[in-house]
């Protein structure tokens, strides 16, 4: 019986494609900081990609970025703004790897000028920005994909497969989140922690990943209401930082939680932390009327799950636990994120991670932040786009 259940969830083989390197896709990168490194390395694995331009606010940074990673700068032009890059280059695709607070303006400008966009997560800072991005995408007819590389991990895909199999029955409650005992991301300077550049903290930086994991598994139902909480106890304290001078400029959340009502009568119980007095805020749990799924926790769900998953269900009148073995991943999730975006952009396919889904992710993040500031539950209103 156990084998019969496990047979439902066997890993499927992925067919590898061969790409013609003689036909080049003209690519640009906006923002050449830390996350851009992963984009660059993934693009370098694509024989059909040609870098034609890069932009960064800091003079000389984009050039140094290419030097650091062995990129031949011949034929690449460098700019100090996204507008200069887009106005002066004939781009097919661009990666937006800037501060959270500038995601919207860079993405909208690129779409309005006919460029396909791979936008790093989080989508943006506010729901209003997300709406503006989606409107620009619709008007442009171009591809916009949001940078959630865990979507390509076989274990993350297995979560969705288990839910869609019906083994759990109708879903009614989800607990998710994650976090770090100590992990405020200051090794990369202050762009993650200043209000002007980041806009949001742990809530958007790593919270978006755990939200996407469960929302994608259940078909991304629309969020209806949210009651949120956020705090900055660790970021504002000199006691817990190896750089006490950062406490004065810390302007975002280092912990956030939310109680969200979704369409279909589903409850989402969420919490996320950059820092807390625990090593985990708990495993992810998906409860259905026929079974439950436990997904071992990780710090932020930006790669894979934390270990073998377990389905709790009744089989032949007995309470049974079926362990789903953790799957090996022979592929680079970041490469798959880049490659699928390029394929969709050049072949007219659907966005790998569509904005029509991630706007709900952003609505929850924005709702938690606004509810926390108001000190009460709020309704989430998302217009038709």
KEKE-3310 file (N, C-alpha, C; in steps of 0.2 Angstrom, whole numbers, plus 5000, padded with zeros to 4 digits):
npx = (5004:5010:5020:5012:5006:5017:5021:5013:5020:5032:5047:5048:5057:5067:5068:5082:5087:5094:5103:5104:5119:5122:5112:5108:5102:5099:5104:5103:5108:5101:5107:5120:5124:5124:5114:5114:5125:5122:5112:5120:5130:5121:5116:5128:5129:5121:5122:5116:5115:5119:5128:5124:5123:5125:5119:5122:5120:5131:5146:5157:5155:5148:5157:5167:5161:5159:5173:5176:5169:5174:5169:5169:5171:5170:5159:5150:5141:5141:5131:5124:5111:5095:5087:5095:5102:5091:5086:5097:5101:5097:5088:5083:5080:5080:5087:5081:5089:5090:5088:5075:5066:5067:5062:5050:5050:5060:5056:5044:5048:5056:5047:5038:5046:5046:5054:5057:5056:5065:5061:5069:5064:5059:5043:5041:5038:5026:5008:5002:5012:5014:5002:5004:5014:5009:4999:5007:5014:5003:4999:5010:5012:5023:5035:5035:5043:5044:5057:5058:5067:5065:5054:5058:5064:5064:5059:5051:5042:5036:5029:5018:5013:5009:4998:4989:4986:4976:4977:4977:4965:4952:4960:4961:4969:4984:5001:5015:5032:5047:5064:5078:5090:5100:5102:5102:5104:5117:5130:5131:5132:5121:5109:5099:5093:5089:5076:5074:5079:5077:5063:5055:5058:5063:5051:5048:5060:5064:5052:5043:5047:5042:5029:5026:5029:5018:5007:5008:5007:4993:4986:4986:4976:4965:4969:4960:4958:4969:4978:4991:5008:5023:5040:5056:5065:5078:5086:5086:5094:5109:5115:5114:5120:5134:5139:5136:5134:5124:5112:5106:5102:5093:5079:5068:5058:5063:5056:5041:5023:5008:4990:4980:4966:4960:4953:4941:4940:4951:4964:4979:4993:5006:5023:5039:5057:5072:5079:5079:5074:5075:5078:5070:5055:5045:5039:5033:5015:5002:4986:4973:4956:4957:4970:4986:5001:5018:5031:5048:5057:5066:5078:5074:5068:5073:5079:5077:5068:5068:5071:5065:5048:5032:5017:5002:4989:4974:4974:4966:4958:4967:4979:4991:5008:5016:5032:5039:5053:5067:5071:5084:5093:5098:5100:5104:5094:5094:5099:5089:5078:5083:5084:5071:5064:5070:5067:5053:5052:5057:5050:5037:5030:5021:5024:5036:5035:5022:5016:5003:5000:5010:5006:4997:5005:5012:5002:4999:5010:5011:4999:5001:5011:5004:4993:5000:5005:4993:4987:4976:4965:4964:4955:4960:4961:4961:4962:4954:4964)
npy = (4994:5006:5008:5009:5022:5030:5028:5037:5049:5049:5055:5064:5063:5076:5083:5088:5103:5108:5122:5135:5143:5152:5161:5175:5181:5197:5204:5213:5219:5226:5234:5229:5222:5210:5199:5200:5193:5179:5179:5183:5172:5162:5166:5166:5152:5150:5148:5155:5169:5186:5198:5215:5227:5235:5242:5252:5262:5266:5273:5265:5252:5242:5239:5234:5223:5215:5212:5205:5193:5187:5192:5196:5212:5217:5225:5227:5240:5252:5260:5272:5273:5265:5270:5276:5264:5257:5266:5267:5255:5240:5230:5213:5206:5209:5209:5214:5219:5227:5238:5234:5245:5251:5242:5243:5255:5253:5241:5244:5254:5247:5238:5247:5251:5240:5229:5212:5206:5200:5200:5202:5194:5202:5206:5219:5233:5238:5235:5244:5247:5235:5233:5243:5238:5227:5232:5239:5228:5221:5231:5232:5219:5211:5199:5196:5189:5184:5182:5168:5156:5144:5137:5129:5118:5101:5096:5106:5106:5094:5096:5104:5094:5084:5090:5093:5080:5076:5069:5074:5080:5092:5108:5117:5124:5132:5132:5142:5149:5153:5156:5164:5162:5171:5182:5194:5203:5210:5209:5214:5227:5241:5241:5232:5235:5248:5259:5267:5261:5247:5246:5235:5222:5207:5202:5204:5200:5186:5181:5181:5169:5158:5160:5159:5146:5138:5145:5143:5129:5127:5133:5147:5155:5170:5182:5188:5195:5202:5200:5208:5208:5216:5218:5226:5223:5217:5222:5235:5235:5237:5227:5214:5215:5214:5225:5238:5251:5251:5250:5262:5266:5256:5252:5244:5229:5215:5204:5197:5193:5185:5183:5176:5176:5167:5165:5152:5148:5145:5146:5155:5154:5163:5167:5175:5178:5187:5187:5180:5173:5159:5143:5140:5144:5135:5120:5119:5117:5109:5107:5096:5090:5076:5072:5077:5087:5088:5099:5099:5113:5127:5140:5150:5145:5147:5138:5123:5111:5106:5093:5076:5075:5072:5063:5063:5052:5043:5026:5012:5011:5014:5025:5032:5036:5043:5044:5055:5053:5064:5072:5072:5085:5088:5099:5117:5128:5142:5143:5137:5146:5157:5152:5147:5159:5166:5157:5158:5172:5173:5163:5166:5160:5156:5167:5160:5162:5170:5187:5188:5179:5182:5195:5192:5187:5198:5206:5201:5202:5216:5219:5213:5222:5235:5232:5229:5242:5249:5242:5233:5221:5221:5223:5216:5223:5220:5226:5222:5219)
npz = (5000:5004:4994:4983:4986:4986:4972:4966:4966:4959:4953:4938:4922:4915:4899:4891:4882:4866:4861:4849:4846:4837:4835:4843:4858:4864:4879:4894:4910:4924:4938:4947:4958:4972:4970:4956:4952:4952:4941:4931:4930:4927:4914:4907:4905:4894:4877:4868:4872:4872:4880:4879:4886:4902:4918:4932:4947:4953:4948:4937:4943:4936:4926:4933:4939:4928:4925:4936:4935:4923:4911:4894:4889:4877:4865:4875:4882:4895:4908:4919:4923:4922:4912:4903:4898:4893:4883:4874:4869:4859:4866:4869:4881:4898:4915:4930:4944:4955:4969:4980:4981:4969:4960:4953:4945:4936:4930:4924:4915:4906:4901:4895:4884:4876:4880:4886:4903:4917:4933:4948:4964:4979:4971:4971:4982:4987:4985:4977:4968:4962:4955:4946:4939:4933:4925:4916:4910:4904:4894:4886:4880:4882:4889:4906:4920:4937:4949:4955:4959:4966:4961:4952:4958:4961:4973:4978:4968:4970:4981:4976:4967:4976:4983:4972:4968:4976:4987:4999:5000:5001:5005:5020:5029:5032:5038:5037:5034:5041:5044:5052:5066:5068:5056:5048:5033:5032:5027:5014:5014:5017:5009:5011:5023:5024:5024:5013:5002:5003:5007:5012:5024:5031:5028:5014:5008:5012:5016:5005:4998:5005:5005:4991:4989:4996:4991:4977:4977:4980:4970:4970:4977:4979:4990:5004:5017:5030:5045:5052:5059:5063:5067:5074:5083:5084:5073:5077:5088:5096:5103:5096:5084:5073:5068:5075:5072:5062:5068:5070:5057:5053:5045:5042:5043:5054:5058:5055:5054:5050:5048:5037:5027:5014:4997:4995:5008:5015:5027:5030:5040:5045:5047:5048:5049:5050:5061:5077:5093:5091:5082:5072:5065:5064:5055:5039:5036:5028:5029:5025:5021:5020:5023:5029:5026:5030:5029:5031:5039:5032:5032:5023:5012:4999:4991:4992:5001:5018:5021:5020:5016:5025:5023:5032:5034:5033:5030:5024:5035:5045:5054:5046:5041:5028:5021:5010:5000:5000:4985:4973:4965:4950:4943:4941:4949:4947:4934:4927:4930:4923:4910:4906:4906:4895:4885:4885:4882:4869:4861:4863:4873:4889:4904:4915:4929:4933:4934:4937:4947:4956:4960:4970:4980:4983:4987:4999:5007:5007:5013:5026:5031:5031:5039:5051:5054:5055:5066:5065:5058:5040:5024:5008:4993:4976:4960:4945:4931)
capx = (5000:5014:5023:5007:5005:5023:5021:5010:5024:5038:5050:5048:5063:5067:5072:5087:5086:5100:5102:5108:5123:5123:5106:5110:5097:5102:5102:5105:5107:5101:5109:5126:5126:5125:5110:5116:5130:5118:5109:5126:5133:5116:5116:5134:5128:5117:5126:5113:5115:5125:5127:5125:5123:5124:5118:5122:5120:5138:5151:5162:5153:5146:5163:5171:5157:5161:5180:5176:5167:5177:5165:5173:5167:5169:5153:5145:5141:5139:5127:5123:5104:5091:5084:5101:5103:5085:5086:5102:5102:5092:5087:5077:5078:5084:5086:5081:5092:5091:5085:5067:5062:5067:5060:5044:5051:5064:5052:5039:5051:5058:5041:5035:5050:5046:5059:5055:5059:5065:5062:5070:5060:5051:5041:5041:5037:5019:5003:5001:5017:5013:4997:5006:5019:5005:4996:5012:5015:4997:4999:5016:5012:5030:5035:5037:5043:5047:5063:5057:5070:5063:5049:5061:5067:5060:5055:5046:5037:5033:5023:5012:5010:5005:4992:4985:4984:4970:4979:4976:4958:4951:4964:4958:4973:4992:5006:5021:5036:5054:5068:5085:5091:5103:5103:5101:5109:5121:5137:5131:5131:5115:5103:5093:5090:5087:5069:5074:5082:5074:5056:5053:5064:5062:5044:5048:5066:5063:5045:5040:5048:5038:5022:5025:5029:5012:5002:5008:5004:4986:4983:4986:4969:4965:4969:4954:4959:4975:4980:4998:5012:5030:5045:5063:5069:5085:5089:5087:5098:5116:5117:5114:5123:5142:5140:5132:5132:5119:5106:5103:5099:5089:5072:5063:5056:5067:5051:5034:5018:5001:4984:4977:4960:4961:4947:4940:4939:4958:4967:4986:4996:5013:5028:5046:5062:5079:5083:5074:5077:5073:5082:5065:5048:5041:5039:5027:5010:4996:4980:4967:4951:4959:4977:4990:5008:5023:5037:5053:5058:5072:5079:5070:5064:5075:5082:5073:5065:5073:5071:5060:5041:5028:5010:4998:4983:4971:4974:4963:4956:4973:4982:4998:5013:5020:5037:5041:5060:5069:5073:5091:5091:5104:5100:5104:5088:5095:5100:5082:5075:5085:5083:5064:5062:5073:5063:5046:5053:5059:5046:5030:5027:5019:5029:5037:5032:5018:5014:4996:5001:5014:5003:4994:5010:5014:4996:4999:5016:5009:4994:5004:5014:4999:4989:5004:5005:4986:4985:4970:4964:4962:4953:4964:4958:4965:4957:4955:4969)
capy = (5000:5012:5009:5012:5029:5033:5028:5043:5054:5048:5060:5064:5065:5082:5083:5094:5105:5110:5129:5137:5149:5157:5166:5178:5185:5203:5204:5218:5218:5233:5233:5224:5220:5203:5195:5200:5188:5173:5180:5183:5166:5158:5169:5163:5145:5150:5149:5160:5175:5191:5204:5221:5233:5234:5248:5253:5269:5268:5273:5260:5246:5237:5237:5230:5217:5210:5210:5200:5186:5185:5193:5200:5218:5219:5225:5229:5247:5253:5265:5274:5272:5260:5273:5276:5257:5255:5271:5267:5248:5236:5224:5208:5204:5212:5207:5219:5216:5233:5238:5233:5251:5253:5237:5245:5260:5250:5236:5248:5258:5242:5235:5252:5252:5234:5224:5207:5208:5195:5204:5198:5195:5202:5209:5227:5235:5239:5232:5249:5246:5228:5234:5247:5234:5222:5236:5240:5222:5220:5236:5231:5213:5208:5194:5198:5184:5186:5178:5163:5150:5137:5134:5124:5113:5095:5095:5111:5104:5089:5099:5105:5088:5081:5094:5092:5073:5075:5064:5078:5082:5100:5111:5122:5127:5131:5136:5142:5154:5151:5162:5163:5164:5177:5182:5201:5203:5216:5208:5217:5234:5243:5242:5227:5237:5255:5260:5271:5256:5240:5247:5230:5218:5200:5200:5203:5197:5179:5179:5180:5163:5153:5162:5156:5138:5136:5148:5140:5122:5127:5137:5154:5159:5177:5184:5192:5199:5200:5204:5208:5211:5216:5221:5227:5223:5215:5227:5242:5234:5236:5221:5208:5216:5214:5232:5242:5258:5250:5250:5269:5267:5250:5255:5239:5223:5209:5199:5198:5188:5187:5178:5178:5173:5166:5162:5145:5146:5143:5150:5155:5157:5165:5171:5175:5181:5188:5186:5178:5168:5152:5141:5139:5146:5129:5117:5121:5112:5110:5102:5095:5086:5069:5071:5083:5087:5092:5100:5102:5120:5130:5147:5155:5142:5150:5133:5117:5109:5105:5086:5072:5077:5067:5064:5060:5051:5036:5020:5005:5012:5015:5031:5031:5042:5041:5048:5056:5054:5070:5071:5075:5090:5088:5105:5123:5131:5148:5143:5135:5152:5161:5148:5147:5166:5167:5153:5161:5178:5172:5159:5168:5156:5160:5168:5154:5164:5175:5192:5187:5175:5185:5201:5190:5186:5205:5209:5198:5206:5223:5219:5212:5228:5240:5230:5230:5249:5251:5239:5230:5218:5225:5219:5216:5224:5220:5228:5219:5222)
capz = (5000:5005:4988:4979:4987:4983:4965:4963:4967:4957:4949:4931:4919:4911:4893:4890:4875:4863:4859:4843:4848:4831:4835:4849:4862:4867:4886:4898:4917:4928:4945:4947:4965:4974:4966:4949:4951:4950:4935:4926:4929:4923:4907:4904:4903:4888:4872:4863:4875:4871:4884:4876:4891:4909:4921:4939:4949:4955:4942:4937:4946:4931:4923:4938:4939:4922:4926:4942:4933:4917:4905:4889:4889:4870:4863:4880:4884:4902:4910:4926:4925:4918:4907:4898:4895:4888:4878:4869:4867:4856:4870:4869:4888:4904:4922:4935:4950:4959:4976:4980:4980:4962:4955:4949:4940:4931:4926:4920:4910:4901:4897:4890:4879:4872:4883:4891:4909:4922:4939:4954:4970:4979:4965:4973:4989:4989:4981:4972:4963:4959:4950:4940:4935:4929:4919:4910:4906:4899:4889:4882:4877:4883:4894:4913:4924:4943:4950:4960:4957:4970:4957:4948:4962:4961:4979:4978:4963:4973:4986:4972:4965:4982:4984:4966:4968:4980:4993:5006:5000:5001:5009:5024:5034:5030:5042:5034:5036:5041:5047:5055:5073:5067:5049:5045:5028:5031:5023:5007:5015:5020:5005:5013:5029:5024:5021:5006:4996:5003:5008:5017:5026:5030:5025:5007:5006:5012:5017:4998:4995:5008:5003:4985:4990:4997:4987:4971:4978:4980:4964:4971:4978:4980:4998:5006:5023:5033:5051:5052:5064:5061:5072:5072:5089:5083:5069:5080:5094:5095:5106:5092:5078:5073:5066:5079:5068:5057:5072:5069:5050:5052:5044:5040:5048:5055:5060:5053:5055:5047:5048:5031:5024:5006:4994:4996:5015:5017:5032:5030:5046:5042:5051:5045:5053:5049:5068:5083:5098:5090:5076:5067:5067:5063:5049:5035:5037:5024:5031:5020:5024:5020:5025:5031:5024:5034:5025:5036:5038:5031:5034:5019:5006:4993:4987:4992:5007:5024:5022:5018:5018:5027:5023:5037:5032:5035:5024:5026:5042:5050:5054:5043:5039:5022:5020:5003:5000:4997:4978:4971:4960:4946:4939:4944:4949:4944:4927:4924:4930:4917:4903:4905:4904:4889:4880:4884:4878:4862:4858:4864:4878:4895:4909:4920:4936:4930:4938:4939:4953:4961:4963:4976:4985:4985:4991:5006:5010:5008:5018:5033:5033:5032:5045:5057:5055:5058:5072:5065:5051:5034:5018:5003:4987:4970:4955:4938:4927)
cpx = (5004:5017:5018:5006:5011:5024:5018:5014:5031:5041:5050:5055:5062:5071:5076:5087:5093:5099:5107:5112:5124:5117:5106:5103:5101:5100:5106:5104:5107:5102:5114:5128:5125:5121:5111:5121:5127:5115:5115:5129:5128:5116:5123:5134:5124:5121:5123:5112:5121:5123:5129:5125:5122:5123:5119:5123:5127:5143:5156:5161:5152:5152:5167:5168:5159:5168:5180:5174:5169:5173:5169:5168:5167:5162:5147:5146:5138:5136:5126:5116:5101:5089:5089:5102:5097:5085:5091:5104:5096:5091:5082:5075:5082:5082:5086:5083:5094:5088:5078:5063:5062:5065:5054:5046:5055:5060:5047:5042:5053:5052:5038:5039:5051:5052:5056:5059:5059:5066:5063:5065:5063:5049:5042:5040:5030:5014:5002:5006:5016:5007:4999:5011:5014:5001:5001:5014:5009:4997:5005:5016:5019:5029:5038:5037:5046:5051:5062:5060:5068:5058:5052:5064:5062:5056:5050:5040:5033:5027:5017:5009:5006:4998:4987:4983:4978:4971:4977:4968:4958:4955:4960:4963:4981:4995:5012:5025:5043:5058:5075:5086:5095:5105:5101:5106:5113:5128:5137:5130:5124:5109:5098:5090:5088:5080:5069:5076:5078:5066:5053:5059:5063:5056:5044:5054:5066:5056:5041:5041:5043:5031:5021:5025:5022:5006:5002:5006:4997:4982:4983:4979:4970:4965:4963:4955:4966:4975:4987:5002:5019:5034:5052:5067:5076:5089:5091:5092:5105:5119:5118:5117:5131:5144:5135:5129:5126:5112:5102:5099:5094:5082:5067:5062:5061:5063:5044:5029:5012:4996:4980:4971:4960:4954:4947:4940:4946:4961:4975:4989:5003:5017:5035:5050:5069:5083:5077:5077:5075:5077:5077:5059:5043:5041:5033:5022:5004:4991:4975:4962:4952:4966:4980:4997:5012:5029:5042:5056:5065:5073:5074:5067:5067:5079:5078:5070:5070:5074:5065:5053:5037:5021:5007:4991:4980:4971:4971:4961:4961:4976:4989:5002:5017:5025:5039:5049:5062:5073:5080:5089:5098:5105:5101:5098:5088:5095:5093:5078:5076:5083:5075:5061:5064:5068:5056:5047:5053:5054:5039:5026:5024:5025:5030:5034:5028:5016:5007:4995:5004:5011:4999:4999:5012:5008:4996:5005:5014:5004:4996:5007:5009:4995:4993:5004:4998:4984:4979:4970:4962:4959:4959:4960:4962:4961:4959:4960:4969)
cpy = (5006:5013:5011:5019:5033:5033:5034:5049:5053:5054:5059:5066:5071:5081:5089:5096:5108:5117:5131:5143:5154:5163:5169:5182:5191:5204:5210:5217:5225:5231:5227:5222:5212:5198:5194:5195:5181:5173:5180:5176:5161:5160:5166:5156:5145:5152:5154:5167:5179:5197:5210:5228:5231:5241:5247:5260:5271:5268:5268:5253:5241:5235:5232:5223:5212:5208:5204:5193:5184:5187:5198:5206:5221:5219:5227:5236:5247:5260:5266:5274:5267:5263:5274:5270:5256:5259:5270:5260:5244:5230:5219:5207:5208:5209:5213:5217:5222:5232:5237:5239:5254:5248:5239:5250:5257:5245:5239:5251:5253:5239:5240:5253:5245:5229:5219:5208:5202:5200:5200:5199:5200:5207:5217:5228:5235:5236:5237:5248:5240:5229:5238:5243:5230:5226:5238:5234:5221:5225:5234:5224:5209:5203:5197:5191:5186:5180:5173:5157:5143:5134:5129:5118:5107:5094:5100:5109:5098:5091:5100:5099:5084:5084:5093:5085:5072:5071:5068:5080:5090:5103:5117:5126:5126:5135:5136:5148:5152:5157:5159:5165:5171:5177:5189:5202:5209:5215:5212:5224:5235:5243:5237:5230:5244:5256:5263:5266:5250:5241:5242:5226:5211:5198:5199:5199:5189:5176:5177:5172:5157:5154:5158:5149:5136:5138:5144:5133:5122:5131:5144:5157:5166:5178:5189:5197:5197:5204:5203:5211:5211:5220:5222:5227:5221:5220:5233:5241:5234:5230:5215:5209:5216:5221:5236:5249:5257:5250:5257:5270:5261:5253:5250:5234:5218:5203:5201:5192:5190:5181:5180:5174:5173:5164:5155:5143:5144:5148:5149:5158:5157:5168:5170:5179:5181:5186:5185:5174:5161:5150:5140:5142:5140:5126:5120:5115:5113:5104:5102:5090:5078:5067:5078:5082:5091:5092:5103:5109:5121:5137:5152:5152:5145:5145:5127:5117:5107:5098:5082:5074:5071:5068:5060:5059:5044:5031:5014:5006:5013:5022:5029:5037:5039:5046:5049:5058:5061:5068:5075:5080:5091:5095:5111:5127:5138:5148:5141:5141:5156:5158:5148:5154:5168:5163:5156:5168:5178:5168:5160:5163:5160:5161:5162:5156:5170:5181:5191:5183:5179:5192:5199:5189:5193:5208:5207:5202:5213:5224:5218:5219:5234:5238:5231:5238:5252:5248:5235:5226:5222:5220:5221:5217:5225:5221:5223:5222:5220)
cpz = (5000:4998:4983:4979:4984:4976:4962:4962:4965:4953:4942:4928:4915:4905:4892:4883:4873:4860:4854:4845:4843:4831:4842:4852:4865:4874:4889:4905:4920:4935:4945:4954:4966:4970:4959:4947:4948:4943:4929:4925:4925:4916:4904:4902:4897:4882:4867:4866:4873:4875:4879:4880:4898:4913:4929:4941:4951:4949:4942:4940:4941:4927:4927:4939:4934:4923:4931:4940:4926:4911:4900:4888:4881:4868:4868:4882:4892:4904:4917:4928:4920:4912:4901:4894:4890:4882:4872:4867:4864:4860:4869:4876:4893:4910:4926:4942:4955:4966:4975:4978:4973:4957:4950:4944:4934:4927:4921:4914:4904:4897:4892:4884:4875:4874:4887:4897:4914:4928:4945:4960:4975:4973:4965:4980:4991:4984:4975:4966:4959:4953:4944:4936:4930:4924:4914:4906:4901:4893:4884:4878:4877:4888:4901:4917:4931:4945:4956:4958:4960:4966:4953:4951:4962:4967:4980:4973:4966:4978:4982:4969:4970:4983:4978:4965:4971:4986:4999:5006:5000:5006:5013:5028:5032:5035:5038:5036:5036:5045:5050:5062:5073:5059:5045:5040:5027:5028:5017:5008:5018:5016:5007:5019:5029:5021:5014:5000:4997:5004:5013:5019:5025:5027:5018:5005:5006:5013:5010:4996:4999:5006:4996:4985:4991:4993:4980:4971:4977:4975:4965:4971:4980:4988:4999:5011:5026:5040:5052:5058:5061:5067:5070:5078:5088:5079:5072:5086:5093:5099:5102:5085:5078:5070:5069:5076:5064:5061:5070:5062:5049:5051:5042:5045:5048:5057:5057:5053:5052:5047:5042:5029:5017:5004:4995:5003:5018:5022:5031:5036:5044:5047:5048:5049:5050:5056:5073:5088:5098:5083:5070:5070:5066:5056:5045:5035:5032:5026:5026:5024:5024:5022:5026:5028:5028:5030:5030:5034:5036:5033:5030:5013:4999:4988:4986:4999:5012:5025:5019:5021:5021:5026:5028:5035:5034:5029:5027:5033:5047:5049:5051:5041:5033:5021:5013:5003:4997:4990:4977:4965:4956:4942:4943:4943:4946:4937:4924:4924:4924:4910:4901:4903:4897:4883:4879:4881:4871:4858:4859:4869:4884:4900:4914:4927:4934:4936:4941:4945:4958:4964:4970:4982:4988:4989:4998:5010:5012:5013:5025:5035:5035:5038:5051:5059:5058:5064:5071:5058:5046:5028:5013:4996:4981:4964:4949:4934:4920)
residu = (UNK:UNK:UNK:UNK:UNK:UNK:UNK:UNK:UNK:UNK:UNK:UNK:UNK:UNK:UNK:UNK:UNK:UNK:UNK:UNK:UNK:UNK:UNK:UNK:UNK:UNK:UNK:UNK:UNK:UNK:UNK:UNK:UNK:UNK:UNK:UNK:UNK:UNK:UNK:UNK:UNK:UNK:UNK:UNK:UNK:UNK:UNK:UNK:UNK:UNK:UNK:UNK:UNK:UNK:UNK:UNK:UNK:UNK:UNK:UNK:UNK:UNK:UNK:UNK:UNK:UNK:UNK:UNK:UNK:UNK:UNK:UNK:UNK:UNK:UNK:UNK:UNK:UNK:UNK:UNK:UNK:UNK:UNK:UNK:UNK:UNK:UNK:UNK:UNK:UNK:UNK:UNK:UNK:UNK:UNK:UNK:UNK:UNK:UNK:UNK:UNK:UNK:UNK:UNK:UNK:UNK:UNK:UNK:UNK:UNK:UNK:UNK:UNK:UNK:UNK:UNK:UNK:UNK:UNK:UNK:UNK:UNK:UNK:UNK:UNK:UNK:UNK:UNK:UNK:UNK:UNK:UNK:UNK:UNK:UNK:UNK:UNK:UNK:UNK:UNK:UNK:UNK:UNK:UNK:UNK:UNK:UNK:UNK:UNK:UNK:UNK:UNK:UNK:UNK:UNK:UNK:UNK:UNK:UNK:UNK:UNK:UNK:UNK:UNK:UNK:UNK:UNK:UNK:UNK:UNK:UNK:UNK:UNK:UNK:UNK:UNK:UNK:UNK:UNK:UNK:UNK:UNK:UNK:UNK:UNK:UNK:UNK:UNK:UNK:UNK:UNK:UNK:UNK:UNK:UNK:UNK:UNK:UNK:UNK:UNK:UNK:UNK:UNK:UNK:UNK:UNK:UNK:UNK:UNK:UNK:UNK:UNK:UNK:UNK:UNK:UNK:UNK:UNK:UNK:UNK:UNK:UNK:UNK:UNK:UNK:UNK:UNK:UNK:UNK:UNK:UNK:UNK:UNK:UNK:UNK:UNK:UNK:UNK:UNK:UNK:UNK:UNK:UNK:UNK:UNK:UNK:UNK:UNK:UNK:UNK:UNK:UNK:UNK:UNK:UNK:UNK:UNK:UNK:UNK:UNK:UNK:UNK:UNK:UNK:UNK:UNK:UNK:UNK:UNK:UNK:UNK:UNK:UNK:UNK:UNK:UNK:UNK:UNK:UNK:UNK:UNK:UNK:UNK:UNK:UNK:UNK:UNK:UNK:UNK:UNK:UNK:UNK:UNK:UNK:UNK:UNK:UNK:UNK:UNK:UNK:UNK:UNK:UNK:UNK:UNK:UNK:UNK:UNK:UNK:UNK:UNK:UNK:UNK:UNK:UNK:UNK:UNK:UNK:UNK:UNK:UNK:UNK:UNK:UNK:UNK:UNK:UNK:UNK:UNK:UNK:UNK:UNK:UNK:UNK:UNK:UNK:UNK:UNK:UNK:UNK:UNK:UNK:UNK:UNK:UNK:UNK:UNK:UNK:UNK:UNK:UNK:UNK:UNK:UNK:UNK:UNK:UNK:UNK:UNK:UNK:UNK:UNK:UNK:UNK:UNK:UNK:UNK:UNK:UNK:UNK:UNK:UNK:UNK:UNK:UNK:UNK:UNK:UNK:UNK:UNK:UNK:UNK:UNK:UNK:UNK)
# end
